[in-house]
Amino acid sequence: MMDLWVSLAVLAAAVLLCEATRHTARLLPGVSWIYLLEAASTFQLCCCTHELKLLGETARLDPPLSLTLTYTVTLVHLITFREATCNPGAALEAVCRGTASVKAAAVLIACHFGAAVAAQFSAASVWSLGLSDIHLRHQRFGFRCFDPLGGTLLEAAAAELACAFTVQAAAMHAHKLDQKLRAPFISAVITAVVYTGGSISGAVFNPALAFSVQFPCSGHTNLEYCFVYWLGPLLGMASCILLFEKIIPFLSGKSTIGLDVPTVQKQKTH
């Protein structure tokens, strides 16, 4: 139980630090605050996922407690991220929709991956303090993580595709709900997706998050991880948008769904 409380303290510290950074970002001139907002939020997402993954793999929490933690932390992310998407796929989507330039998207993606790398070093620094037994054990193993795939490469890529498709679909239709219910709804969907696909691929469905959490693990090459954690989610997002904005409206003879793109992007984090 002490390990759990230490991990909760680490999660809380990460959120508070990033929340302070987000408040500072608001003081910056022009649009530069957007990049700091994305970097801080992505850092928070990756740091918390590192700790939750270690806790889940080492402490062997009961499924109800594990799912409750996943739901609660996801809800905190959605509430605190504000306009941040923390997902390179959302930046690419904005380019395709014509709401962002290629240069702006490239800078955002650089912020995502830069924060993802920073989170790796931050997590290792926290673990090296030996604040709990699971941190000490992880330190003795050199902070190594092992093969995160519970199936073949094709099965894992399909799982990531399905996870991204499901979360994208939920985000695209969340605007139909009362605003107070949107974050809890998306959090519940993400928790269900993590529970369903976690044993196959880890259910990351975010290229930057996967780069931080899964790519350092042994078992497969970086190219294979790119296939699973980059191509899978991007195809999932693209196929969902194509289905709901093109195919279904075409078959029904109606125009494409009216979407609040910033709202959709905001909900597409993990």
C-alpha positions in Angstrom: 0.0 0.0 0.0 2.9 2.3 0.7 4.1 1.9 -2.9 0.7 3.0 -4.1 0.7 6.2 -2.0 4.2 7.0 -3.2 3.1 6.6 -6.8 0.1 8.8 -6.2 2.4 11.4 -4.8 4.6 11.2 -7.9 1.5 11.6 -10.1 0.2 14.6 -8.1 3.6 16.3 -8.2 3.8 15.9 -12.0 0.3 17.3 -12.5 1.0 20.3 -10.2 4.4 21.1 -11.8 2.8 21.0 -15.3 -0.2 23.0 -14.2 2.1 25.7 -12.9 3.9 25.7 -16.3 0.6 26.0 -18.1 -0.3 29.0 -16.0 3.1 30.6 -16.8 2.5 29.8 -20.5 -0.5 32.1 -20.5 1.8 35.0 -19.8 3.8 34.5 -22.9 3.2 36.8 -25.9 1.8 35.8 -29.2 1.2 32.1 -30.0 4.3 30.9 -28.3 2.2 29.9 -25.3 0.5 27.2 -27.3 3.8 25.4 -27.8 4.7 25.5 -24.1 1.1 24.4 -23.3 1.5 21.3 -25.6 5.0 20.5 -24.2 3.9 20.7 -20.5 0.8 18.7 -21.1 2.6 16.0 -23.1 5.2 15.9 -20.4 2.5 15.3 -17.8 0.8 12.6 -19.9 4.1 10.7 -20.4 5.3 11.1 -16.8 2.0 9.8 -15.3 1.9 6.9 -17.8 5.4 5.9 -16.9 4.5 5.7 -13.2 1.1 4.0 -13.8 2.8 1.4 -16.1 5.4 0.6 -13.5 2.8 0.5 -10.7 0.6 -1.8 -12.8 3.4 -4.2 -13.9 5.2 -4.4 -10.5 2.6 -3.8 -7.8 0.0 -6.1 -9.4 -3.0 -4.0 -8.5 -6.5 -5.5 -8.5 -8.3 -4.8 -11.7 -11.0 -2.5 -10.1 -8.3 -0.4 -8.4 -6.2 -0.3 -11.6 -9.2 0.8 -13.7 -10.2 3.4 -11.2 -6.7 4.9 -11.3 -6.7 4.9 -15.1 -10.1 6.6 -15.2 -9.2 9.2 -12.5 -5.8 10.1 -14.0 -7.3 10.3 -17.5 -10.1 12.6 -16.2 -7.5 14.8 -14.6 -5.6 15.0 -17.9 -8.6 16.0 -19.9 -9.6 18.7 -17.4 -6.1 20.2 -17.0 -4.9 20.0 -20.6 -7.3 22.7 -21.9 -6.6 23.3 -25.6 -3.6 20.9 -25.7 -3.9 17.7 -27.7 -0.7 16.0 -26.7 -1.0 13.9 -29.9 1.0 14.3 -33.1 -1.9 12.8 -34.9 -4.1 15.8 -34.0 -1.5 18.1 -35.4 -1.5 16.2 -38.7 -5.3 16.2 -38.7 -5.3 20.0 -38.3 -3.0 20.3 -41.4 -5.4 18.0 -43.4 -8.4 20.1 -42.4 -6.6 23.3 -43.3 -6.7 24.8 -39.8 -3.0 24.7 -39.3 0.1 25.2 -41.4 2.7 22.5 -42.0 5.3 24.6 -40.1 3.0 25.1 -37.1 2.2 21.3 -37.0 5.9 20.5 -37.3 6.7 22.7 -34.3 3.9 21.1 -32.3 5.1 17.6 -33.1 8.6 18.6 -32.1 7.2 19.8 -28.8 5.3 16.5 -28.3 8.4 14.3 -28.9 10.7 16.6 -27.0 8.5 16.4 -24.0 8.2 12.7 -24.4 12.0 12.3 -24.2 12.2 14.7 -21.3 9.6 12.6 -19.5 11.8 9.5 -19.9 14.7 11.2 -18.1 12.4 12.7 -15.5 10.8 9.3 -14.6 14.3 7.7 -14.3 15.4 10.5 -12.1 12.4 10.1 -9.8 12.9 6.3 -9.7 16.6 6.7 -8.8 15.6 8.3 -5.6 14.3 5.0 -4.3 11.1 6.4 -2.8 9.3 3.0 -2.8 10.1 -0.7 -3.1 9.0 -0.8 -6.7 11.2 2.1 -7.6 14.2 0.3 -5.9 13.5 -2.9 -7.8 13.2 -1.0 -11.1 16.5 0.7 -10.3 18.2 -2.6 -9.7 17.1 -3.8 -13.2 18.6 -0.6 -14.7 15.1 0.9 -15.4 14.7 -1.7 -18.2 11.3 -2.5 -19.6 10.5 -5.7 -21.5 8.5 -6.6 -24.6 5.2 -4.7 -24.3 3.4 -6.7 -27.0 1.1 -9.5 -26.0 0.5 -10.6 -29.6 2.1 -10.6 -33.0 3.0 -7.3 -34.7 -0.1 -7.4 -36.8 -2.3 -8.1 -33.8 -0.7 -5.3 -31.8 -1.0 -2.9 -34.8 -4.7 -3.9 -35.2 -5.3 -3.3 -31.5 -3.7 0.2 -31.7 -5.8 0.9 -34.8 -9.0 -0.2 -33.1 -8.2 1.8 -29.9 -7.5 5.0 -31.9 -10.6 4.5 -34.0 -12.8 4.1 -30.9 -11.4 7.1 -29.0 -11.6 9.2 -32.2 -15.2 8.2 -32.7 -16.1 9.0 -29.1 -14.3 12.4 -29.4 -16.1 13.2 -32.7 -19.5 12.6 -31.1 -18.8 14.0 -27.6 -20.2 17.4 -28.6 -23.7 15.8 -28.5 -23.4 15.5 -24.7 -23.7 18.2 -22.1 -20.3 19.9 -21.7 -20.0 18.6 -18.1 -20.3 15.0 -19.3 -17.8 15.1 -22.1 -14.6 14.6 -20.1 -16.1 11.8 -17.9 -17.5 10.2 -21.1 -14.1 10.3 -22.9 -12.3 9.1 -19.8 -14.7 6.1 -19.5 -14.1 5.2 -23.2 -10.3 5.4 -22.8 -10.4 3.3 -19.6 -12.5 0.7 -21.4 -10.1 0.7 -24.4 -7.1 0.4 -22.1 -8.7 -2.6 -20.3 -9.6 -4.3 -23.6 -6.5 -3.7 -25.7 -3.9 -3.4 -22.9 -2.8 -7.0 -22.9 -2.2 -7.0 -26.7 -0.3 -3.7 -27.3 -0.5 -1.7 -24.1 -3.3 0.4 -25.7 -1.3 3.6 -26.1 -2.7 4.9 -29.4 -0.6 8.1 -29.2 2.7 8.2 -31.2 4.5 10.6 -28.8 3.4 8.7 -25.7 4.4 5.4 -27.2 7.9 6.9 -28.1 8.3 7.7 -24.4 6.9 4.6 -22.8 7.2 1.7 -25.2 10.1 2.4 -27.6 12.8 2.0 -24.9 11.5 -1.6 -24.2 13.4 -4.6 -25.5 11.8 -7.3 -27.7 11.4 -5.5 -31.0 13.2 -3.0 -33.2 12.2 0.6 -33.4 10.9 0.1 -36.9 8.5 -2.6 -35.7 7.4 -0.3 -32.9 6.8 2.4 -35.5 4.6 0.0 -37.4 2.5 -0.8 -34.3 2.5 2.5 -32.4 2.7 5.1 -35.2 1.1 3.6 -38.2 -1.6 1.8 -36.3 -3.1 4.8 -34.5 -2.8 7.1 -37.5 -4.7 4.7 -39.7 -7.3 4.3 -36.9 -7.8 8.1 -36.7 -7.9 8.5 -40.5 -10.3 5.6 -41.0 -12.7 6.9 -38.3 -12.8 10.4 -39.9 -13.3 8.9 -43.3 -16.2 6.7 -42.1 -18.1 9.4 -40.2 -17.4 12.4 -42.3 -17.4 10.9 -45.8 -18.8 7.4 -46.1 -21.8 7.5 -43.8 -22.9 11.0 -45.0 -22.5 9.9 -48.6 -24.6 6.8 -48.1 -27.2 8.7 -46.2 -27.2 11.6 -48.7 -26.4 14.1 -45.9 -23.5 16.5 -45.6 -20.5 15.8 -43.3 -20.9 16.0 -39.6 -20.4 19.5 -38.2 -17.5 19.3 -35.9 -16.0 21.6 -33.4 -12.4 20.7 -34.3 -10.7 22.3 -31.3 -13.0 20.4 -29.0 -12.4 17.2 -30.8 -8.7 17.6 -30.7 -8.7 18.4 -27.0 -10.4 15.1 -26.2 -8.1 13.0 -28.2 -5.3 12.6 -25.6 -4.2 9.4 -23.4 
